Amino acid sequence: MLGLPKKTNPAKEEVKRLYESLKELVPGSDDYQKAVEAIEKIRGQKKRIDWTPIIVAGIGLTQIILILKHEELRVIASKALGFVVRGRV
């Protein structure tokens, strides 16, 4: 795409490198076991998403929608948006 460099995943690159080194090692040796354990450790890691800002934003949008729907039925004399939770990231 437009000559943009591809994003490389360091974990995948490390796994590839470890697989290549496994070809040269003798199965059952200590170095072989260390390489296999390193591959298992890298593959066991997962990216975790911090859901806190997403939840705060969702609650804030829900509050705004509820206030707007309430204004359709009844007049709100005060500034109702002062009650909305503001996310601080």
Secondary structure, 3 states (H helix, E strand, C coil): CCCCCCCCCHHHHHHHHHHHHHHHCCCCCHHHHHHHHHHHHHHHCCCCCCCHHHHHHHHHHHHHHHHHHHHHHCCCCCCHHHHCCCCCC
